[in-house]
Amino acid sequence: MLLTIIKGGPLLFACLLSVFIFIGIHEFYRMALPERTFEVWPAAVCGALMTFVPLLKDCRLALAALTVLFLAFALLFLFRIRNIATAAQEIAYAALGFLYIPLLLMHLVMLRQQAYGVQWLLVIMLIVMTNDSAAYYTGCAFGKNRLYPLVSPKKSIEGALGGLAGSIGGTMLAKFTFFPQLTLRDALLTAIFIGMLGQTGDLFESLLKRSFGVKDSGNSIPGHGGVLDRLDSIIFAAPATYYYAVYFFKG
């Protein structure tokens, strides 16, 4: 993925991302709608195709795509009712799958098309990786106070703070190596803001898994769970980084 970001153009990057989205929606349906084996394939294909909408450079198309998808799947679930008592819940889960995975991750393609898009994508990866690593080691060494035990019993406040410190280190590394256009203000704000959103993205996916009664979103990555388990922080960080780069970053 790193080589695709650096060397590939927006189209190649969108192709790679569409594969992750395809697998991610498949994992989401397996957790949320395990009995809907027919619907999962058109949902995964449609979600993957949404990845390419930003390449058309018309924001109205993204809204149109979501509208058509909702109408199509509303009709699909309407005429393939399994249990009338849970029909509304199933439709809500289907809608959540599209809003949670392709809609948020589409922002990575939008970000790739911005000035310094490659650098911003690398910053996201750095923030997420340094946050995760620092949070893990800080939590293991000093974690005593639980952060949100209802959702993730093992995470600690100390680990979360250590993760934010790691994010700051990651953005500083970016500033003094491949992204000198970042100001000190940019580096600190993005590290804290995106680092916090990345942590909440991790918590949100934990919430979904606990609600659905599963340990991992899938087993596509041996020893690391599923694609959603690896992308949970990036999913929330993607739109935040895009809007910061567009509206606050001066370049």
N, C-alpha and C positions, 0 to 999 in steps of 0.2 A: 504493500500500500504506500509506503514511504517513497519508493521509486516512482510510482504512478503520480503522486502529488508533485514531485520535483521535476520529472522529465515529461510526463504526459500532459496533454491539454485538457480543457474542460470536458470534452466529449469522452475521452478515455477515462477520466476520473469519474464521470457520471456512470459509465458502464460498470466500473468496479463497484461503485456505491450501490447501484441497482441490484447487484448480486447479494450484497449484505441485506438490503431491504427485502428482497425476495425471501431470503432465509429467515429474516427477523419476523416477517408477517406469518410465515409458516409456523414459527415457534410460538408466536402470540396466539394463533388459532388453536394450536395444540394445547396450550394452557387454558385459554378462556372458553373455547368452543370445541372440545375434543370430539363431540359427536358429529360435528359439521365437516365431514371429510370431503364432501363435494365442493363446498364453498371456498375451501382454503386455497385451492389452486387458482381460480380466477382472482381471488383477493390478492394473492402473492404476485401474480402477473401484473394486475392493475397498479399495485403499490410500486412495483419495480419500474413501470412505465412512467409513473409520476416523477421519477427522478430526472427525467429529461425535459420536463416542462420549463424549468428556468432557462434552458438553452434557447428557447424560443423568444426570450426577452420581452414578454408581454405579461405583466403581472395579472391581467384579467384572465389569462388562460389557466393560471393556478386555481383561481376561484371557480372557473368553469369546470375544471377537472374534478375538484372536490364535489361540486354540485352534481355532476353526472354520476360520479361514483356513489354518492349517497342515494340518489334516486334509483340507480340500478340495483344496489344491494338492498334497498328498502323493498323494491318489488320482488327481488329474489327471495328474501326472507318471508315476504307476504304470501307468496304462493308455494313456499316449501315449509309450512308450519309443522313443527315436530310436537310442540306442547304449547298450547295457547297461553298457559300461565307463565311461561318463561320467554315468550316470543319478544316482548319489549326489551327484556334483559339481553337477549341474544343480539338484537339490532344495535343496542347501545354498545355492546362489546365490539361488534364489527366496526362501528363508527370510531370507537376509541382506537382500534388498531390502526386505522388510516391517519388519524390525527396525531397519534403518538409516534409512529415510526416514519412513514414517508414525508408527512408534512414538515416535521421538525428537521429531519435529515436532509431534505431538499435545500435547506439553507447552506449546507456545505457546498453544493454546486453553485449557488448564488454567490457565496463568498469566494469561490475559486475564480469567478469572473471579475472580481473587483481588483483595483490596483493593489499590489502586494498580496494578492490572494493566496499565493503559494506560502508566503511567510506567515500569513494568518492561520492557515491550516496547520502548519508546523507548530505554531504557538499553541493551538488547541491541544495538539498531541502532547506537547511538552507539559502544559498545565495539568492535563489529566494524568499523565504518567508520573510526574513528580508528586502530584497530590496523592495519588493512590499509594505510591511507595512510602512517602513520608508519613502518611496517615497510618499505614500498617505498622511500620517500625516504631513510631511514636506511641501508638496505641498499645503495642506489645510491651513496650518498656515502661510506660507511665500511665496507661489507661486505668482509671479507677471509677470515673463517673460516667454512667451510661448516657449516650447521646439521645437515643430514641428506642428504648427497649421493646416497645410494642411492635415496631417494624423491623428493627435490626438489633437483636440483643447483644451482639458482640462489639458494635461500634461505640467508641467513647468520645467524650468531649475533648479530651487531651489529644486523641488521634485526629479529630477534625481540625483542631488548631494547628497541629503539626502538619497536616495536609495543606493548609493554607500557606504555612511557611514554606513548604516545598514548592507550591505554585509560584510564590514570589521568586524563589530561586530559579525556577524554570523560565519565567519571563525575563529575569535579569540575564540569564544565559542567552536568551534570544536577542535581547537588546545589544549585548556586547559581542555578538557573533554574526548571525545572518540577518538581523532585523534592526539596524542602527536607527531607522526612522522612528522607532518607538521612543517616546519621551519617558522620563522617569514616572511621570503621572500615568501615562498609558500602561506602563509595565505594572505598577502597583494596582491600579484600578481593575485591569483585566485579570490579574492574578487573583485578587480577592473576589471580584464579582463572578467571574467564570469558574473559579475554584469552588465557590459556594454552590453555584448552580450545578456543577458537576457532582458534588456530594449529594445534593438533593435529588439529582437524577438517579444516582445509585440507590438512594432510599426509596424513591418512587418505584423502581423496578423490584426492590425487595418487598414493597407493599403489595404489588401485583402478585408476585410469586407466593407470598404467604396467604393472600386472599384466595388464590387458585389452588393452594395446597401442594405446591411443587417446590423442589429444592433448587433446581436449575431450570433455565428457560429451554434448554436443549442439551444435546451432547455432540454438536457439530465440531466443537473444539475439544479434543480429548484432554481431560484433566483440568479444563477451564470452563466447562459448561457450554452454553450456547452463544450465538452471536449477540443476542441482547444482553447477556451477562458481560460481554466485552465492550459493548457500545453504550451501556446505560448512562455513563457520565457524559459522553460525547453528544448523546441525543439532546440533552438539556443545554449543553454548552454551545451547540451549533447556532441556534437562532440568536442567542445573546451576543456571541462574537460577531455575527454578521451585522447586527444592528449597531453595535459599538463601532465597528469598522466604517459603516456607512455614515452614521450621524455624529460621531464624536472624534474619531481619529482624523487628524489633520494631514498626516503624511508629510 
